Amino acid sequence: MAHEDIFKKLVSHCKEYGYVFPSSEIYDGLAAVYDYGQYGVELKNNIKKYWWDSMVLMHDNIVGLDSAIFMHPTIWKASGHVDAFNDPLIDNKDSKKRYRADVLIEEHLEKFSEKIDREVEKAKARFGEKFDEALYRSTNPRILEIQEKYDLLHKKFIDAMAGPDLAAIRQIIIDSEIVCPVSGTRNWTEVRQFNLMFSTEIGATSDGAMKIYLRPETAQGIFVNFLNVQKTGRMKLPFGIAQIGKAFRNEIVARQFIFRMREFEQMEMQFFVKPGTELEWFRQWKEARMKWHRALGFGDENYRFHDHDKLAHYANAASDIEYKFPFGFKEVEGIHSRTDFDLKQHQEYSGKKMQYFDPEKNESYIPYVIETSIGVDRMFLQVMAASYYEEDLTREDGVPDSRVVLRLPSVLAPVKLAVLPLVRKDTLPEISRRISDELKFDFNCQYDEKDSIGKRYRRQDAIGTPYCITIDYQSVDDETVTIRYRDTMLQERVPISRLRAIIADKVSLREQLKKL
Ligand code: ATP
């Protein structure tokens, strides 16, 4: 099935099974804003717990923070967001559709890489086992020609964005003959800058209300509290502050479901280090974060780093962790070496010292910062995209059958187990109730007695429940039940008395954290 079709199905699955709903749906929705349903909220909480514990619980030099969304407006002046948190936008005059000019060019550049990959695939098929991919990529004239075109255009793009030179950005779109995906024409407007921050007013308008912003990142709340935390927690460098919270960006193009939202949630950690050690810490955090992703078991080959060659004004190194979504490799998390830019700016704008006194050196200085920044919602989408499978279960005798299954990692699954009496009579429901009443203290349990057992299994597969406990007539006699495993559909007979220990072991966050 085409990747786009799979993605469409995933989006409707999220809605049909209570994971994600469009916001304000009865009023036809609100673009790029979404609500999380009964299972969505559980999955989201489990993702947040996995992140929080991996940071705060697992490191004695990382502590948490929960700063307010509203902050003094000068913070956003100091951080550079008022002047520079812009995206270049362009409209197609025929379709009246609006695009991010940089994204149009990036997607065009991606086509060069795809062309090269296709050439390599063809050669692989031709040469068979003897094929040396690295050699082919570095010597084949056709590939070198495509690579040269790519490098040339890429350099132009980086230079134009660095300015930013809006006319040059537009010229690249014209010269590359990029067409609007909707109208198919090249009838483009000028490129304009668009600030992504939402603003509102605080206080009554009559007596001088103040314009304030909804935070576009959680990081600044950490920077302005840096000394509060350092002093009250008696923290010594290196140390980190972690925060999970809402962020808001007036994104120009709202596409790809919860990949790019206007209201979303971030999990950010700022790690304060001695100047001069930041690149070593940057390397270590890149590795640690990649490990966190891969430990979920979705296949190492589906992740890659994308090191930035165009650095933000505050950074001296930056890299994204990208995942292979149905629509290609895309950023899930950013790791940035932010130098001392933010603290220095806040020191200048607030007039308050933002320095750390180093007892070893007996001197004060502004620390450098490594940041790890991941979107909860984007991580949610990554987990869902990696877990969604449509399986053909046509039997040997030809009777057609199929199922949709969410192969969510047990540690993240919203419902850990379903308790299902085989039939609704002869004390089976009572035994089942007894089991679920006992297990619900430890796990998110569901009791279900409606419909045939096969239908109930399918319902649990569709929401990603990893274990189904079935109570049958044998249970009445010998106090045993079956556990059905979601992924293999195999069943195993176990004593009721051991259920809690068996499930606890399989869904344990502790075991997951030990992998890191
Ligand atoms: P992009 O290039 O995709 O716009 P960015 O580089 O601006 O993202 P950062 O500012 O580094 O993103 O934000 C860190 C993380 O926050 C991203 O890796 C992503 O997971 C998440 N994120 C950023 N913008 C959005 C958004 N509009 N909707 C959902 N998640 C977002």
Boltz pocket constraint, residues with backbone or C-beta under 6 A from the ligand:
constraints:
  - pocket:
      binder: B
      contacts: [[A, 217], [A, 249], [A, 251], [A, 258], [A, 259], [A, 260], [A, 261], [A, 262], [A, 264], [A, 265], [A, 266], [A, 331], [A, 332], [A, 333], [A, 334], [A, 373], [A, 374], [A, 375], [A, 376], [A, 377], [A, 378], [A, 379]]
      max_distance: 6.0
